[in-house]
Amino acid sequence: MKLIIIGTGSRGRVYARLAQEYGAKIVAVADPNEEHLLIFADKFNIPKNGLYKSWEEVFAVEKFADAVIVSTPDRVHYGPAMAALEKGYHVLLEKPMSPVEQECRNMVEKSREKDLIFMVCHVLRYAPFYEKLKEIIEEGRIGQIINLQHTENVAYWHFAHSFVRGIFRNEAVSSPWILAKSCHDLDIITYLMDKKCKSVISKGNLMHFKKENSPEGAPEYCLDKCPHEKTCQYFAPALYLKQITNVTWPSDVISVDTSFASRFEALKKGPYGRCVYRCDNDMVDHQSAIFEMEDGSTATFNMIGFSSENTRTIRIYGTKGDIRAHQEKNEIEIHDFLTGRKELVEIDKSAIRSSHGGGDERLLKDFLDSVSGKPSEKRTSASNSLQSHLMAFAAEKSRKEGRTVEIYY
Ligand SMILES: NC(=O)c1ccc[n+]([C@@H]2O[C@H](COP(=O)([O-])OP(=O)(O)OC[C@H]3O[C@@H](n4cnc5c(N)ncnc54)[C@H](O)[C@@H]3O)[C@@H](O)[C@H]2O)c1
C-alpha cells in the first residue's frame, strides 16, 4: 500500500508512525514548512524525490500511490482533498472537513461521483469507550433514547493552549469552535443516537479571554517579567517548561526543537508565550446547543473551556434506563429502571496504544483495510461525517443570529 501525506505536522506524524507499523509505505509528503518536511523525511525515511513543497505539485503529476492522508490546517483541507479525489486517490481527511458548508457537500459529492473511499478522522467512533456505549444502546438496554446530554470539558490549560494562544484561536485562521473541536462531539451524538438532526438553537460567547480582563500591569509576553507569575494559572513558562526531557504535548508544539533552550526562546516572542488576555483570539470560551432529532428526541451539548478535567462526559436517558459515562475514566454506568440494578462497565485500557482513547490507530487501520479491499467498516465515511458538520454550521448560525436553525440534508 502506497501512501501520500499532505501536512507533516503533529497529526501527519501520528498517522505516519501508525501507517508504517501497519506495513504501508509512505512514498511522498508535502509541506511548505521546510523544517517540518525535513524532520519528517528523516524520521520516516522518505526518499528525496518524494518531498514536495506544496500539495499542488503532488497532484500535478500522474497518480503514483493508492491513498492520500490530508493533515493540513483546517483551511487547507478542501484544496488537497478535492485534488486528490479528482486524481482518483482514496482519501483520509482530518476533521473538520472544511470550514465552508458547501465545500463539505462538494467533497462528499465528488467521492460519490468518483466512487472512492473518503473517510474523515472522527477517531472517537473507533475508541473502545464509544464502541461499548454504542453496543449497550443497540442491545436495547435503556430502551428508546429520549435525551442525550454531552459535555466537552476542555481543561483550562488546553483551552488556553489551543483556543487562545494556539492555531485554533481565531475563526479566520481556523473555524468556529463548535466545528473545529466539537464536530467530534456532534459526530458522537449522531453516532450514538443514530438519528438525523432536524434543528438547533445555540448560545455562547467569548467571556473571559479578553483585554479588559487582563490583570493590572500584565505585559504582552509572560517572560517580560509579568508580576502575576505566581497567581496566574496561564503563566506560560509554568505550562511549557516543566519538562526537561521526554517533552510531550502540548509543550512539544511550541518549537520544532523541543530542548529547554529552544522552548524558552519560543516563549519570549512566540505565540505560546503571550499573555492569554492579550492575544488575537476570538473563539467563544463556552457554548451550549440544543439539537432536536428527526424522531423528536433531543441532545443537549455543552462545551466549556474552564475545566479541571480534560474529558467528555455523557448522560443518556432512555425509556427503560439511563447511562452515565466518563471518557477519561473509561467508565460507563448503566441503570435499569425495572430491576433497579446498576452496572458499572469498565473499558480495558491495556490495549489502548494511541491517543483519542485508542481511536487513532483503529481508524487508520480501518482506512488502510478498506483501501486494500479487506473487510472494513468505514464507520467515518464522509457522508456520515457530513451530518455532524451540518449540525455545527447550523449551531453557529443559531448562536450568531439568535434563532432556531433548521438543517437540510
Ligand atoms: N482527529 C483529531 O482528533 C484531530 C486532533 C488534532 C488536530 N486535528 C486536525 O488535524 C489538522 C492538522 O492539525 P495539526 O495539529 O497536525 O497541525 P500542525 O500545525 O501540527 O500541522 C499542520 C501541517 O500542515 C502544514 N501545511 C500548512 N499549509 C500546507 C499546505 N498548503 N500544504 C501542505 N502542508 C501544509 C503545516 O506547515 C504543518 O506542518 C487540523 O485540521 C486539525 O483540526 C484533528
The ligand as a MOL file (V3000), in Angstrom:
LIG
                    3D

  0  0  0     0  0            999 V3000
M  V30 BEGIN CTAB
M  V30 COUNTS 44 48 0 0 0
M  V30 BEGIN ATOM
M  V30 1 N -8.7830 13.9720 14.5500 0
M  V30 2 C -8.4240 14.6590 15.6080 0
M  V30 3 O -8.8060 14.3550 16.7070 0
M  V30 4 C -7.5270 15.8600 15.4640 0
M  V30 5 C -6.7130 16.2740 16.5270 0
M  V30 6 C -5.9000 17.4020 16.3350 0
M  V30 7 C -5.9290 18.0860 15.1250 0
M  V30 8 N -6.7670 17.6630 14.1300 0 CHG=1
M  V30 9 C -6.8140 18.3600 12.8340 0
M  V30 10 O -5.6660 17.9670 12.0780 0
M  V30 11 C -5.2540 19.0390 11.2290 0
M  V30 12 C -3.7730 19.2840 11.4390 0
M  V30 13 O -3.5540 19.6300 12.7830 0
M  V30 14 P -2.0880 19.5220 13.4280 0
M  V30 15 O -2.2900 19.5900 14.8830 0
M  V30 16 O -1.3410 18.3860 12.8370 0 CHG=-1
M  V30 17 O -1.4670 20.9090 12.9070 0
M  V30 18 P 0.0790 21.2310 12.6640 0
M  V30 19 O 0.1720 22.7050 12.5740 0
M  V30 20 O 0.9290 20.5000 13.6480 0
M  V30 21 O 0.3590 20.5880 11.2200 0
M  V30 22 C -0.1640 21.0920 10.0350 0
M  V30 23 C 0.9180 20.9790 8.9810 0
M  V30 24 O 0.3670 21.3330 7.7170 0
M  V30 25 C 1.3390 22.1080 7.0400 0
M  V30 26 N 0.7430 22.8950 5.9820 0
M  V30 27 C 0.2290 24.1470 6.0290 0
M  V30 28 N -0.1770 24.5180 4.8080 0
M  V30 29 C 0.0840 23.4820 3.9740 0
M  V30 30 C -0.0710 23.2820 2.5730 0
M  V30 31 N -0.5880 24.2320 1.7910 0
M  V30 32 N 0.3220 22.0920 2.0380 0
M  V30 33 C 0.8740 21.1390 2.8090 0
M  V30 34 N 1.0580 21.2750 4.1590 0
M  V30 35 C 0.6770 22.4530 4.7160 0
M  V30 36 C 1.9660 22.9580 8.1390 0
M  V30 37 O 3.2120 23.5010 7.7350 0
M  V30 38 C 2.1050 21.9240 9.2400 0
M  V30 39 O 3.3280 21.2160 9.1560 0
M  V30 40 C -6.1530 20.2270 11.5770 0
M  V30 41 O -7.1620 20.3330 10.6380 0
M  V30 42 C -6.7410 19.8620 12.9260 0
M  V30 43 O -8.0160 20.3980 13.1400 0
M  V30 44 C -7.5410 16.5760 14.2780 0
M  V30 END ATOM
M  V30 BEGIN BOND
M  V30 1 1 1 2
M  V30 2 2 2 3
M  V30 3 1 2 4
M  V30 4 1 4 5
M  V30 5 2 4 44
M  V30 6 2 5 6
M  V30 7 1 6 7
M  V30 8 2 7 8
M  V30 9 1 8 9
M  V30 10 1 8 44
M  V30 11 1 9 10
M  V30 12 1 9 42
M  V30 13 1 10 11
M  V30 14 1 11 12
M  V30 15 1 11 40
M  V30 16 1 12 13
M  V30 17 1 13 14
M  V30 18 2 14 15
M  V30 19 1 14 16
M  V30 20 1 14 17
M  V30 21 1 17 18
M  V30 22 2 18 19
M  V30 23 1 18 20
M  V30 24 1 18 21
M  V30 25 1 21 22
M  V30 26 1 22 23
M  V30 27 1 23 24
M  V30 28 1 23 38
M  V30 29 1 24 25
M  V30 30 1 25 26
M  V30 31 1 25 36
M  V30 32 1 26 27
M  V30 33 1 26 35
M  V30 34 2 27 28
M  V30 35 1 28 29
M  V30 36 1 29 30
M  V30 37 2 29 35
M  V30 38 1 30 31
M  V30 39 2 30 32
M  V30 40 1 32 33
M  V30 41 2 33 34
M  V30 42 1 34 35
M  V30 43 1 36 37
M  V30 44 1 36 38
M  V30 45 1 38 39
M  V30 46 1 40 41
M  V30 47 1 40 42
M  V30 48 1 42 43
M  V30 END BOND
M  V30 END CTAB
M  END
